Amino acid sequence: MSKNATTILKAGEADAAKTLEAIVDAELAGADAKKMGKIAGDGKTVSCALLWLGRALCFVIKLMDVLMKEKGKKLSDCVLAGYEVSLKPHHGMIIKGTFNVAVKAAPNRDDFIKKLGDSEEEVFKALGEVWPQLSACVEGVQGYLSSKDAAAFKP
């Protein structure tokens, strides 16, 4: 996520007068679906960075949504639930396997919550205050990229 955010930040700093949409539109100008696929897969483009940052944030949103709504669920189950609907469809067999092994190293739910705040109630209250804006932002990014009408930009 950090690398993608840095790519986007550097592009914005290079031309502060342009919006993020204008930068992506310029990268995709005149591209057919095949070329858009190459741009979306090129780890150096703003389009690719925005695509993967949006997917990663969607993963976090889905994970935390399950964590907040299903208080009895283990953190690893919440992680897997978020992964299933966000990143998994875009990963190959090796990455999927690696992810499934890595999730076994997830801390338990209570330890995770303690890293976020003093109590589950406090953490969820704070998240609840920013949740609508974060969700709307991610939905906006994904909707914008989906409007490019290329399979490579599916959320």
C-alpha positions in Angstrom: 0.0 0.0 0.0 2.8 2.4 0.9 4.5 2.0 -2.5 1.2 2.6 -4.3 0.5 5.7 -2.2 4.0 7.0 -2.8 3.6 6.5 -6.6 0.4 8.5 -6.5 1.9 11.2 -4.2 4.9 11.7 -6.5 2.7 12.1 -9.5 0.6 14.7 -7.7 3.7 16.6 -6.6 5.1 16.5 -10.1 2.0 18.4 -11.4 0.0 19.8 -8.5 -2.4 21.5 -10.9 -3.8 18.1 -12.1 -6.3 16.0 -10.3 -5.7 12.3 -9.8 -8.4 11.6 -12.4 -6.7 13.9 -14.9 -3.4 12.0 -14.4 -5.0 8.6 -14.9 -7.0 9.9 -17.8 -3.8 11.1 -19.5 -2.2 7.7 -18.9 -5.1 5.9 -20.5 -5.8 8.4 -23.3 -6.4 6.6 -26.6 -5.7 3.2 -25.1 -7.7 0.2 -26.1 -8.6 -2.5 -23.6 -5.4 -4.5 -24.3 -3.2 -1.4 -23.7 -5.2 -0.5 -20.6 -4.4 -4.0 -19.3 -0.7 -3.3 -19.8 -1.0 0.0 -18.0 -3.0 -1.5 -15.2 -0.3 -4.2 -14.7 2.7 -1.8 -15.0 3.7 -1.3 -11.4 5.1 2.2 -12.3 1.9 3.9 -13.5 -0.4 5.9 -11.4 -3.3 3.9 -12.8 -1.8 0.7 -11.5 -1.0 2.3 -8.1 -4.5 3.6 -7.8 -6.0 0.3 -8.8 -4.0 -1.7 -6.2 -4.4 0.9 -3.5 -8.1 0.8 -4.0 -8.2 -3.0 -3.9 -6.0 -3.0 -0.7 -8.2 -0.5 1.0 -11.3 -2.5 0.0 -9.6 -5.5 1.7 -9.1 -3.5 4.9 -12.7 -2.2 4.8 -14.1 -5.7 4.3 -11.9 -7.2 7.0 -12.8 -4.5 9.5 -16.5 -4.7 8.6 -16.6 -8.4 9.5 -14.5 -7.8 12.6 -17.0 -5.1 13.8 -20.2 -6.9 12.9 -19.3 -10.4 13.9 -17.8 -10.0 17.4 -17.2 -13.7 17.9 -15.2 -14.3 14.8 -11.4 -14.9 15.0 -9.2 -12.3 13.3 -7.9 -14.8 10.8 -11.5 -15.6 9.7 -12.1 -11.8 9.3 -8.9 -11.5 7.2 -10.0 -14.4 5.0 -13.5 -13.0 4.6 -12.0 -9.7 3.5 -9.5 -11.3 1.1 -12.2 -13.5 -0.6 -14.1 -10.5 -1.8 -11.3 -8.0 -2.5 -7.8 -9.3 -3.5 -8.2 -13.0 -4.1 -9.9 -12.6 -7.5 -6.9 -10.7 -8.7 -4.2 -13.0 -7.3 -2.6 -16.0 -9.0 -2.3 -19.5 -7.5 1.1 -18.8 -5.8 0.0 -15.6 -4.1 -3.3 -17.1 -3.0 -1.3 -20.0 -1.4 1.2 -17.6 0.2 -1.7 -15.5 1.6 -3.4 -18.5 3.1 -0.2 -19.5 4.9 0.5 -15.9 6.0 -2.9 -15.5 7.5 -2.1 -18.3 10.0 0.4 -15.8 11.5 -2.4 -13.3 12.3 -2.6 -12.4 16.0 -5.7 -13.2 17.9 -8.6 -10.8 17.8 -8.1 -9.3 21.3 -4.3 -8.7 20.7 -5.2 -7.0 17.4 -7.8 -4.8 19.0 -5.4 -3.8 21.8 -2.9 -2.5 19.1 -5.6 -0.2 17.8 -6.9 1.2 21.1 -7.7 0.6 24.7 -10.9 -1.3 24.2 -13.0 -2.9 21.4 -15.7 -0.3 22.1 -13.3 2.6 21.8 -11.8 1.2 18.6 -15.1 0.5 16.9 -16.5 3.9 17.9 -13.5 5.7 16.4 -13.7 3.6 13.2 -17.5 4.3 13.0 -16.7 8.0 12.8 -14.5 7.7 9.7 -16.1 4.6 8.1 -18.6 6.3 5.9 -16.0 8.7 4.4 -13.4 5.9 3.9 -16.0 3.6 2.3 -17.2 6.4 0.0 -13.7 7.2 -1.0 -12.8 3.6 -1.9 -16.1 3.2 -3.7 -15.5 6.4 -5.7 -12.0 5.2 -6.7 -13.3 1.8 -7.8 -16.3 3.3 -9.6 -14.0 5.7 -11.5 -11.6 2.9 -12.5 -14.5 0.6 -13.5 -15.8 3.4 -15.7 -12.7 2.9 -17.9 -14.5 -0.1 -19.3 -11.5 -2.5 -19.2 -11.5 -5.8 -17.5 -8.1 -4.9 -16.0 -9.7 -2.2 -13.8 -12.3 -4.4 -12.1 -12.3 -3.7 -8.4 
